[in-house]
Amino acid sequence: MEKITLSGMPEPMLQPLYARAKESQTHGAIHDDTAVRLVQQLNYNFDFSSKNAAMHIEPGPDGGLVILDDTTIYDMAIKILEEQKEK
């Protein structure tokens, strides 16, 4: 497979693409085969992106996506919900 090199695109714009591809390879909220294919074809080092363990994706309103770079509040909300279930 020939690698594609992009030019003139700010690096932060690649983060949502990588996040969609990463989420699609798990049992995540989305399944975007095109994002997976594009990430595989890009001549770009996504090492920094893959270390961002705090990135979380949820379905957003009207079919969009919500990407959280810092999941502190999300993690706290999940913990509260789990505690409520146990009561």
Sequence and secondary structure as in RCSB ss.txt:
>XXXX:A:sequence
MEKITLSGMPEPMLQPLYARAKESQTHGAIHDDTAVRLVQQLNYNFDFSSKNAAMHIEPGPDGGLVILDDTTIYD
MAIKILEEQKEK
>XXXX:A:secstr
   B   S  GGGHHHHHHHHHHHTTT S   HHHHHHHHHB    HHHHT TT EEEE GGG EEEES  HHHH
HHHHHHHHHHH 
